[in-house]
Amino acid sequence: MTLRDIEIFVTVCELKSMSAAAKKLYMSQPAISQAISQMEGELQVRLFDRIGRNLSLTYAGEILYSYGKRILNLVKEAESTLDDVKNMRMGRLRVGTSTTVGIYLLPEIIGEFRKKFSIDVYFTIGNTAEIEKLVFNNSIDLGIVEGPVHSRDIVVTPYIDDELYLVCSKSHRWAEKKSISPAEIENEDIIMREKGSGTREIFEETMARNNVRYRIKYVLNNTEAIKKAIEANIGVSVISRLAVKKEIRGGRLVKVDIENIRFERKFSIIYHKDKFKSNLFEEFIKHLYNYSIR
């Protein structure tokens, strides 16, 4: 029994005439009769009593009509809802971001997007490795990450430039210096993000490329906790300019340059190569890029 069969049956029920149903559905009357007969044969019940030229529902027919009407109404509701989704009057996006973007950039981006589209946005914050895994498993629709992505099944598109700043407490001995030499960092206590973090990966790659030795003394998986530890002069760290600009402007933390070394990186938008790109998906990507050039 197909959806078309149910539509034929319900139409006959409501018009109480096969010829009227045939006219409404742009079918021949024999085709209507054949469809009803096939349904009765398939279900092995009589759906109509045919007394003279009159049609009346049997008890089985009344049951099927009740279900059939509900099914057709659900189909209409589904079509209407999917049209809302297609035209972005409703929808859902699952976005994953690495810590820096998730805390210091994404909330404002999502707020602006929801002013235009009444949709639900769910976002997850994790390190780059965790977000890559979620994208790969289709647990989220897209990610914005700060570190390298390693799977060949994931599309990586450049998003915005970022730089990690070496920062220290205002009471640290470096606070009055304009810059330090690479050698000065070798014996300093460094506070660093956990393995899998894009920040840590960029830091380690840059230091290795410049043959600079360093000592990671403390590992914290929260940028705010790292900033508090730096303020307490427990150690120094590298933190995204997005995450530390307020503290630098307010004098609570101090940016220190390392001679001839910069920790530059680019945030990337990532999604699975086989991901279906809905209208909402494409519109959100466009919004991300429009927001980045403000």
PyMOL commands that set and color helices and strands:
alter all, ss='L'
color gray80, all
select helices_A, chain A and resi 3-15+18-24+29-43+59-86+99-104+106-116+128-136+182-185+198-209+223-231+241-249+279-292
alter helices_A, ss='H'
color red, helices_A
select strands_A, chain A and resi 48-51+54-57+92-97+120-125+142-145+154-169+179-180+189-192+215-219+237-240+253-258+263-272
alter strands_A, ss='S'
color yellow, strands_A
deselect
rebuild
show_as cartoon
